[in-house]
Amino acid sequence: MPASAPDATTSPAPHPPAADDSPTRTADAPRTAEAAPTPEPPTPAPIRPVEPIQPVDPIQAVRPAKPVAPRPVVRPVEVPDEVAGVPCPSCGTPNSPDRRFCRRCAAPLTPAAQPEPLPWWRTMWPFRRKARASSGRAVRFLVITAVVLALCAGGLLLLPAGRALFQDTRDKLGKAQPITPVGIKASAESPRHPAKNTTDGLSNSYWGAPAPGASVTYTFRKPFRLVDLIITNGPSADAERYTREARALQMDLEVTTQDGEKQHKQLTLSDKPGPQTIPTGISDVKTVRLTLRSPVSLTSGRHLALAEIEFFQRS
């Protein structure tokens, strides 16, 4: 029975050894290449002498340089020449509707409406306002002149009233002080009731006048402003004794000033006991004269009684 061929899957044939696997095959395949030449040794570089180290200067402080801003670069902007819009009122260049100034001459495209001219009287005040041409200078001059003349005339006419108002204001703001006359003279008086009793400071003594028309004059040392006059009518301030004698319900006040001018005033009194204040407000008073008028309860055996007169000046 013939032998069966070996199975390749069960016993694989061994590979022949490679030519370079063993170093012992150099004899079987001798090399014919020439041996590499031996390199020459390098030539040594010449040795330079070492220079001595020079001393280095220390680093000094250095001021920093000023920064320089870069110069702006102007880039031309291309503007289309053909623009549809409102022409400029100054140069006539058309501009787009959204522009406020002309793209050529920079004039405002929508100038504000010019204000209406002011009337001539508005050019008078303030004085620093510049007057416009043809603004009525002649009329303005005439009006100013008329106003100045009216103020001057009013000042002259109202000067006494203004002076009196000023003095009255001072009288009310100031404090009144009593003043005593240095001389008293009556045209008629009772022996037991002289006129000096009107300035003795007592309200239970009085000046007795025999009839209406009798007067008493008070003289002062120096001129003064008579602010108030306080009169206690009747024989006494007591209510029980007040009706025992006659009273004058009216008096004529005559004031002589320092320059000789006389001022008259009629005083009306109430028929009641106690002091009564009479505001006067007369300046430069030198003498005061009181004349009794309008008697009441004047019967036989009675006389007109005046208890007290007090004068007050401005402090």
Phi, psi and chi 1 to 4 in degrees:
 res  aa     phi    psi   chi1   chi2   chi3   chi4
   1 MET       -  124.8 -176.9  172.9 -177.2      -
   2 PRO   -68.4  148.6   23.5  -33.6      -      -
   3 ALA   -70.2  139.5      -      -      -      -
   4 SER   -79.7  147.2   59.3      -      -      -
   5 ALA   -65.8  141.0      -      -      -      -
   6 PRO   -61.3  144.3   24.2  -33.3      -      -
   7 ASP   -86.4  125.3 -168.3   -1.8      -      -
   8 ALA   -69.5  -24.9      -      -      -      -
   9 THR   -81.7  -25.3   59.3      -      -      -
  10 THR   -93.1  -34.1   58.3      -      -      -
  11 SER  -138.4   89.1   58.7      -      -      -
  12 PRO   -70.5  148.3   23.6  -30.5      -      -
  13 ALA   -74.2  137.8      -      -      -      -
  14 PRO   -69.3  145.2   23.9  -32.8      -      -
  15 HIS   -79.3  144.6  -68.0  -80.2      -      -
  16 PRO   -69.6  144.8   24.0  -34.8      -      -
  17 PRO   -62.0  145.5   23.2  -32.5      -      -
  18 ALA   -73.1  160.2      -      -      -      -
  19 ALA   -69.7  -31.4      -      -      -      -
  20 ASP  -102.2    8.4  -63.5  -24.1      -      -
  21 ASP   -72.1  -33.8  -69.6  -17.7      -      -
  22 SER  -115.7  136.9  176.3      -      -      -
  23 PRO   -77.5   -1.7   24.5  -30.8      -      -
  24 THR   -86.6   -0.3   57.8      -      -      -
  25 ARG   -95.8   16.1  -67.2 -173.3   60.5   88.6
  26 THR   -67.8  -24.4   56.7      -      -      -
  27 ALA   -76.2  -35.2      -      -      -      -
  28 ASP   -68.9  -31.6  -63.2  -19.9      -      -
  29 ALA  -131.1   79.3      -      -      -      -
  30 PRO   -64.5  146.1   25.6  -34.7      -      -
  31 ARG   -90.9  139.3  -63.0  178.7 -179.7  -89.9
  32 THR  -104.1   -4.6   59.3      -      -      -
  33 ALA   -71.4  146.1      -      -      -      -
  34 GLU   -74.1  153.7  -61.5  179.6   -3.2      -
  35 ALA   -72.0  145.5      -      -      -      -
  36 ALA   -70.0  139.6      -      -      -      -
  37 PRO   -69.0  149.5   25.4  -34.2      -      -
  38 THR   -80.7  128.3  -57.5      -      -      -
  39 PRO   -70.6  146.5   24.5  -32.8      -      -
  40 GLU   -78.0  145.3  -62.9 -179.9   -1.3      -
  41 PRO   -66.7  147.1   22.5  -31.9      -      -
  42 PRO   -70.7  146.4   24.7  -33.2      -      -
  43 THR   -77.6  125.8  -55.5      -      -      -
  44 PRO   -67.4  142.1   23.5  -32.3      -      -
  45 ALA   -74.8  145.9      -      -      -      -
  46 PRO   -65.3  143.3   23.0  -32.9      -      -
  47 ILE   -88.7  122.6  -60.8  174.1      -      -
  48 ARG   -90.0  144.1  -62.6 -179.2  179.6 -179.8
  49 PRO   -68.0  143.5   23.4  -32.8      -      -
  50 VAL   -81.1  122.4  178.9      -      -      -
  51 GLU   -77.6  145.1  -62.5  179.8   -3.4      -
  52 PRO   -68.5  146.5   23.9  -33.3      -      -
  53 ILE   -77.1  124.2  -60.9  174.8      -      -
  54 GLN   -80.3  142.4  -60.9  -66.6  -25.3      -
  55 PRO   -67.8  138.4   22.8  -32.5      -      -
  56 VAL   -98.9  132.8 -178.5      -      -      -
  57 ASP   -65.4  142.9  -64.2  -22.9      -      -
  58 PRO   -67.3  154.2   23.6  -33.1      -      -
  59 ILE   -74.0  125.4  -61.2  175.8      -      -
  60 GLN   -91.8  160.3  -59.0  -66.5  -24.8      -
  61 ALA   -71.2  138.0      -      -      -      -
  62 VAL  -120.8  128.9 -179.7      -      -      -
  63 ARG   -70.4  131.6 -179.5  178.9  -63.4  178.9
  64 PRO   -67.8  147.2   23.1  -33.0      -      -
  65 ALA   -73.4  149.1      -      -      -      -
  66 LYS   -73.5  134.2  -65.2 -177.6  179.2  179.1
  67 PRO   -69.3  139.3   24.3  -32.4      -      -
  68 VAL  -110.6  119.5  179.3      -      -      -
  69 ALA   -70.2  142.3      -      -      -      -
  70 PRO   -67.8  142.6   23.8  -33.5      -      -
  71 ARG   -69.1  135.9  -60.3 -176.5   62.4 -177.6
  72 PRO   -67.2  146.1   25.7  -33.7      -      -
  73 VAL  -101.7  119.8  179.4      -      -      -
  74 VAL   -86.1  119.9  179.9      -      -      -
  75 ARG  -107.3  120.3  -61.5  179.3 -179.1  179.2
  76 PRO   -65.6  137.6   25.3  -33.5      -      -
  77 VAL  -103.1  126.5  179.5      -      -      -
  78 GLU   -81.8  121.9  -64.1 -178.4    0.5      -
  79 VAL  -112.6  124.3  179.9      -      -      -
  80 PRO   -64.2  137.3   22.5  -32.5      -      -
  81 ASP   -73.4  -32.0  -65.4  -22.9      -      -
  82 GLU   -93.5  100.7  -63.7 -179.7    0.1      -
  83 VAL  -125.3  132.6  177.0      -      -      -
  84 ALA   -98.7  122.5      -      -      -      -
  85 GLY   175.7 -165.0      -      -      -      -
  86 VAL   -75.8  129.4 -178.8      -      -      -
  87 PRO   -71.5  151.6   25.3  -32.8      -      -
  88 CYS   -69.0  133.8  175.2      -      -      -
  89 PRO   -69.5  -13.4   24.8  -33.0      -      -
  90 SER   -96.2  -50.7  179.5      -      -      -
  91 CYS  -112.9  -10.6   63.5      -      -      -
  92 GLY    83.4    7.6      -      -      -      -
  93 THR   -74.8  131.1  -56.9      -      -      -
  94 PRO   -70.9  143.1   23.5  -32.3      -      -
  95 ASN  -132.6  155.6  -65.1  -90.9      -      -
  96 SER   -69.2  154.5   57.4      -      -      -
  97 PRO   -63.6  -23.5  -21.7   33.3      -      -
  98 ASP   -85.8    1.5   57.4  -16.2      -      -
  99 ARG   -90.3  147.1  -66.8 -172.6   62.8   89.1
 100 ARG  -105.0  -21.3  -61.5  176.3   57.2 -174.3
 101 PHE  -128.3  153.4  -61.4   93.5      -      -
 102 CYS   -66.7  138.6  177.8      -      -      -
 103 ARG   -75.8   -7.6   60.2 -171.2  179.1   91.5
 104 ARG  -108.8  -52.0 -178.0  176.2 -179.2 -178.3
 105 CYS  -110.1   -0.7   64.1      -      -      -
 106 ALA    61.9   22.9      -      -      -      -
 107 ALA   -77.9  146.7      -      -      -      -
 108 PRO   -64.7  132.9   21.8  -31.8      -      -
 109 LEU   -80.4  -25.9  -60.9  177.5      -      -
 110 THR  -124.0   75.6   55.8      -      -      -
 111 PRO   -63.6  146.2   24.8  -33.0      -      -
 112 ALA   -68.7  149.8      -      -      -      -
 113 ALA   -66.1  138.2      -      -      -      -
 114 GLN   -68.4  132.8  -64.3  -66.4  -26.4      -
 115 PRO   -66.3  152.1   24.5  -33.0      -      -
 116 GLU   -68.3  147.5  -62.9 -178.3   -1.3      -
 117 PRO   -63.8  140.0   20.9  -31.8      -      -
 118 LEU   -73.3  149.7  -62.7  175.8      -      -
 119 PRO   -67.8  164.3   22.1  -31.4      -      -
 120 TRP   -64.5  -32.5   64.6  -91.7      -      -
 121 TRP   -72.8  -19.2   56.7  -89.0      -      -
 122 ARG   -78.3  -16.8  -71.7  -71.6  -57.6  -83.6
 123 THR   -85.2   -1.9   60.9      -      -      -
 124 MET   -85.7  -30.7  -65.1  171.3   53.6      -
 125 TRP  -136.3  134.1 -177.6  -94.2      -      -
 126 PRO   -72.3  162.5   26.4  -32.6      -      -
 127 PHE   -69.7  -19.0  -65.8  108.2      -      -
 128 ARG   -76.6   -8.9   61.8  176.8  179.1  -88.4
 129 ARG   -68.0  134.8 -170.4 -165.8  -56.0  -86.6
 130 LYS   -79.7  131.3  -65.6 -177.7  179.1  179.8
 131 ALA   -78.6  136.5      -      -      -      -
 132 ARG   -84.2  162.7  -54.6 -175.9  -49.5  -83.8
 133 ALA   -68.3  144.4      -      -      -      -
 134 SER    55.4   40.9   66.5      -      -      -
 135 SER  -101.5   18.0   59.2      -      -      -
 136 GLY    79.4   47.0      -      -      -      -
 137 ARG   -65.8  -37.7  -66.7 -175.7  177.2  180.0
 138 ALA   -65.3  -44.1      -      -      -      -
 139 VAL   -64.7  -40.6  178.4      -      -      -
 140 ARG   -62.6  -41.8 -179.9  175.6   58.4 -177.0
 141 PHE   -62.8  -41.8  175.8   76.2      -      -
 142 LEU   -65.7  -39.8  -66.6  177.6      -      -
 143 VAL   -66.5  -43.0  170.7      -      -      -
 144 ILE   -62.2  -42.6  -65.4  175.5      -      -
 145 THR   -62.4  -43.0  -55.8      -      -      -
 146 ALA   -64.5  -39.4      -      -      -      -
 147 VAL   -65.2  -42.0  170.6      -      -      -
 148 VAL   -63.9  -43.4  171.4      -      -      -
 149 LEU   -64.0  -39.1  -66.8  177.2      -      -
 150 ALA   -65.5  -39.7      -      -      -      -
 151 LEU   -65.5  -40.2  -68.8  176.9      -      -
 152 CYS   -64.4  -43.9  -66.0      -      -      -
 153 ALA   -64.9  -42.4      -      -      -      -
 154 GLY   -64.3  -37.2      -      -      -      -
 155 GLY   -63.7  -41.3      -      -      -      -
 156 LEU   -66.5  -38.2  -67.4  176.4      -      -
 157 LEU   -75.2  -36.3  -64.9  176.7      -      -
 158 LEU   -94.3    1.9  -61.5  177.6      -      -
 159 LEU   -61.7  -45.4 -177.2   59.5      -      -
 160 PRO   -62.0  -42.1  -22.9   34.7      -      -
 161 ALA   -64.9  -39.9      -      -      -      -
 162 GLY   -66.5  -37.8      -      -      -      -
 163 ARG   -66.2  -40.8 -176.6  179.8  -58.3  173.6
 164 ALA   -65.4  -39.7      -      -      -      -
 165 LEU   -64.1  -38.4  179.1   61.1      -      -
 166 PHE   -65.1  -43.2  175.8   72.7      -      -
 167 GLN   -66.9  -38.7  -64.8  -66.3  -15.8      -
 168 ASP   -65.1  -37.3  -67.8  -17.9      -      -
 169 THR   -64.8  -41.2  -56.4      -      -      -
 170 ARG   -65.1  -36.4  -68.5 -173.0   58.4 -171.8
 171 ASP   -63.3  -39.9  -66.3  -16.9      -      -
 172 LYS   -75.6  -32.3  -65.9  178.4  179.6  179.1
 173 LEU   -81.2  -26.7  -64.4  178.7      -      -
 174 GLY   -84.4 -180.0      -      -      -      -
 175 LYS  -113.5  128.1 -176.2  178.0 -179.8 -179.0
 176 ALA   -81.0  141.9      -      -      -      -
 177 GLN  -125.4  141.8  -65.6 -179.3  -10.2      -
 178 PRO   -71.7  149.6   24.8  -33.1      -      -
 179 ILE  -135.6  140.4 -177.4  172.1      -      -
 180 THR  -108.8  131.6  -56.5      -      -      -
 181 PRO   -71.0  156.4   25.9  -33.7      -      -
 182 VAL   -98.7  -13.4  -65.3      -      -      -
 183 GLY  -142.1  137.4      -      -      -      -
 184 ILE  -132.7  128.9  -57.4  174.1      -      -
 185 LYS  -141.3  126.7 -177.4  177.9 -179.2 -178.6
 186 ALA  -112.5  147.6      -      -      -      -
 187 SER   -75.0  -28.5   61.1      -      -      -
 188 ALA  -157.7  145.5      -      -      -      -
 189 GLU  -158.9  156.3   58.2 -175.5    9.9      -
 190 SER   -80.7  145.0  174.6      -      -      -
 191 PRO   -59.1  -37.7  -22.8   33.0      -      -
 192 ARG   -88.1   -6.0  -66.3 -175.8  -59.9  173.5
 193 HIS  -135.8   77.0  -57.4  -76.3      -      -
 194 PRO   -73.7  170.1   27.6  -34.1      -      -
 195 ALA   -73.4  -20.3      -      -      -      -
 196 LYS   -68.2  -14.1   63.6  179.7 -178.9  179.1
 197 ASN   -67.1  -15.1  -69.1  -17.0      -      -
 198 THR   -76.8   -9.8   57.1      -      -      -
 199 THR  -125.7   18.8   59.0      -      -      -
 200 ASP   -86.6   -5.3   58.4   -1.1      -      -
 201 GLY    82.6    5.9      -      -      -      -
 202 LEU  -111.1  134.4  -58.1  176.1      -      -
 203 SER   -93.1   -2.3   60.1      -      -      -
 204 ASN  -101.4    2.8   56.4   -2.3      -      -
 205 SER  -116.5  151.3   61.6      -      -      -
 206 TYR  -147.8  165.9   60.6   91.1      -      -
 207 TRP   -94.4  127.9  165.6   49.1      -      -
 208 GLY  -106.3  117.7      -      -      -      -
 209 ALA  -104.7  136.8      -      -      -      -
 210 PRO   -70.8  -28.5   24.2  -32.3      -      -
 211 ALA  -154.3  163.0      -      -      -      -
 212 PRO   -65.7  152.7   22.3  -32.0      -      -
 213 GLY    99.5  -11.6      -      -      -      -
 214 ALA   -70.2  146.4      -      -      -      -
 215 SER  -134.1  158.5   62.9      -      -      -
 216 VAL  -134.0  136.5   56.7      -      -      -
 217 THR  -117.7  132.0  -56.1      -      -      -
 218 TYR  -113.6  129.6  -57.8   90.2      -      -
 219 THR  -113.2  139.9  -54.4      -      -      -
 220 PHE  -115.5  156.6  -61.9   88.2      -      -
 221 ARG   -67.2  -44.3 -172.7 -179.2  -53.2  -83.8
 222 LYS  -138.9  156.1   60.7 -179.6  179.9  178.8
 223 PRO   -62.1  146.9  -20.2   32.7      -      -
 224 PHE  -151.5  169.9   68.5  101.7      -      -
 225 ARG   -96.3  117.1  177.5  169.2  176.7   82.9
 226 LEU   -81.3  108.2 -179.0   60.2      -      -
 227 VAL   -87.8  -53.4  177.7      -      -      -
 228 ASP  -134.4  158.8  -67.1  -36.4      -      -
 229 LEU  -135.1  120.2 -172.2   67.4      -      -
 230 ILE  -108.7  123.3  -62.3 -179.3      -      -
 231 ILE  -118.5  127.9  -60.7  176.1      -      -
 232 THR  -106.9  104.5  -57.2      -      -      -
 233 ASN   -84.0  160.4 -159.7   10.0      -      -
 234 GLY    83.1 -179.1      -      -      -      -
 235 PRO   -75.7  -20.9   27.2  -34.3      -      -
 236 SER  -162.2  161.5  174.9      -      -      -
 237 ALA   -82.5   -8.5      -      -      -      -
 238 ASP   -76.3  135.8 -173.2    7.9      -      -
 239 ALA   -66.7  -33.0      -      -      -      -
 240 GLU   -71.1  -36.9  -64.5 -178.4   -1.3      -
 241 ARG   -89.4   -9.8  -60.5 -179.3   57.0 -172.4
 242 TYR   -64.9  -35.6  178.1   74.5      -      -
 243 THR   -91.4    5.8   56.8      -      -      -
 244 ARG   -76.1  -24.7  -66.3 -179.0 -178.9  179.4
 245 GLU  -125.6  167.9  -60.4  -67.0  -19.2      -
 246 ALA   -77.1  157.9      -      -      -      -
 247 ARG  -131.1  153.0  -69.0   85.5   58.7 -168.5
 248 ALA  -102.0  122.9      -      -      -      -
 249 LEU   -89.5   -8.6  -61.3 -176.2      -      -
 250 GLN  -137.2  147.2  -72.2 -173.6   -7.2      -
 251 MET  -139.1  143.4  -64.1 -176.8 -176.0      -
 252 ASP   -96.0  121.5  -66.4  -22.0      -      -
 253 LEU  -101.1  122.5  175.2   64.5      -      -
 254 GLU  -122.5  118.8 -179.8 -177.7  -77.5      -
 255 VAL  -113.7  128.4  178.2      -      -      -
 256 THR  -107.8  125.2  -55.8      -      -      -
 257 THR   -87.3 -179.9   60.2      -      -      -
 258 GLN   -66.4  -34.3 -176.4  179.7    7.9      -
 259 ASP   -86.6   10.0   54.9    0.3      -      -
 260 GLY    90.3   -1.4      -      -      -      -
 261 GLU   -75.8  139.5 -178.4 -177.8   -2.6      -
 262 LYS  -112.1  134.9  -65.3 -176.6  178.1 -177.8
 263 GLN  -120.6  134.6  -62.0 -173.7   19.3      -
 264 HIS  -114.1  143.6  -62.9  -89.6      -      -
 265 LYS  -152.6  135.4 -172.2  175.0 -177.7  179.6
 266 GLN   -97.1  127.2 -171.9  176.0   13.3      -
 267 LEU  -105.8  133.0  -52.4 -179.1      -      -
 268 THR  -111.4  123.2  -58.9      -      -      -
 269 LEU  -107.3  154.5  -56.1  177.4      -      -
 270 SER   -90.2  144.8  -60.7      -      -      -
 271 ASP   -85.1   73.7 -168.5    8.1      -      -
 272 LYS  -150.7  152.9   63.5  178.4 -177.0  179.4
 273 PRO   -75.8  156.9   26.7  -33.8      -      -
 274 GLY   106.7  166.8      -      -      -      -
 275 PRO   -73.2  148.5   25.3  -31.8      -      -
 276 GLN  -130.9  126.9  -57.6 -179.7   39.6      -
 277 THR   -92.7  131.1  -57.0      -      -      -
 278 ILE  -119.5  110.8  -52.4  -63.1      -      -
 279 PRO   -74.0  135.2   24.5  -30.8      -      -
 280 THR  -116.6  -64.5   53.8      -      -      -
 281 GLY    69.9   56.9      -      -      -      -
 282 ILE  -120.6  131.6  -56.4  175.4      -      -
 283 SER   -95.7  157.2  -59.4      -      -      -
 284 ASP    55.5   45.5  -60.4  -28.5      -      -
 285 VAL   -77.9  132.6  175.2      -      -      -
 286 LYS  -114.3  -43.9 -170.9   65.0  176.7  177.3
 287 THR  -136.3  152.7   61.1      -      -      -
 288 VAL  -131.5  131.6  176.4      -      -      -
 289 ARG  -124.8  130.8 -179.2 -179.3  179.9 -176.8
 290 LEU  -117.6  130.4  -68.7  174.2      -      -
 291 THR  -118.0  129.2  -56.1      -      -      -
 292 LEU   -81.0  133.6  -55.5 -178.9      -      -
 293 ARG  -137.5  164.4  -55.6  -70.1 -176.0 -174.1
 294 SER    51.6   69.5  -58.7      -      -      -
 295 PRO   -74.1  154.8   28.0  -33.9      -      -
 296 VAL  -135.1  139.8   61.7      -      -      -
 297 SER    62.4   31.5  -59.2      -      -      -
 298 LEU   -90.1  103.4 -177.6   59.4      -      -
 299 THR  -122.8 -179.8   59.0      -      -      -
 300 SER   -64.9  132.8  178.0      -      -      -
 301 GLY    89.1   -3.3      -      -      -      -
 302 ARG  -113.4  162.4  -70.5 -172.5  173.7 -172.8
 303 HIS  -140.0  164.8   46.8 -106.2      -      -
 304 LEU   -73.0  130.1  -65.6  175.2      -      -
 305 ALA  -115.4  138.6      -      -      -      -
 306 LEU  -135.2  113.2 -177.4   61.0      -      -
 307 ALA   -78.4  -50.2      -      -      -      -
 308 GLU  -151.4  144.8 -166.6   73.2   19.3      -
 309 ILE  -129.8  126.3  -60.3  -68.2      -      -
 310 GLU  -123.4  133.4  -60.6  178.1   67.9      -
 311 PHE  -111.1  140.5  -56.3   92.3      -      -
 312 PHE  -130.7  134.5  -70.7   86.2      -      -
 313 GLN  -114.6  164.7   63.9  176.9  -14.7      -
 314 ARG   -81.6  136.2 -174.7  173.8   61.5 -163.2
 315 SER   -75.9      -   57.9      -      -      -
